């Protein structure tokens, strides 16, 4: 119980909310190969095991690669099966994935406002 309470304090939630969150994450990990949950600066997120990539990042890159798991895998030098697993997770939980992608887009706009001389460069993943 102490460990749960400590985790709840770190997450800014009640023990009951934290237990429910951790149970949901455990069930998702059980249902989706290669997915694990980690703390991040913006809260708990689904990541692709063995990488530093969140599931939303892979889903976002897949959009730039015409939805092709093979193209994303080649771009990231990862096995196609792992990328496909992240895309299956993203398809099952689109609301969380879409929110993370939108938050990331807002962060880029915020940086441009905060740093007037900032130059941003967009890379076309499909042609890389």
Secondary structure, DSSP 8 states (H G I E B T S, - for coil): -HHHHHHHHHHTS-HHHHHHHHHHHHHHHHHSTTEEEEEETTEEEEEETTSS-BHHHHHHHHHHTTT-HHHHHHHHT--HHHHHHHHHHHHHTHHHHHHHHHHHHHHHHHHHHHSTT-------TTT-
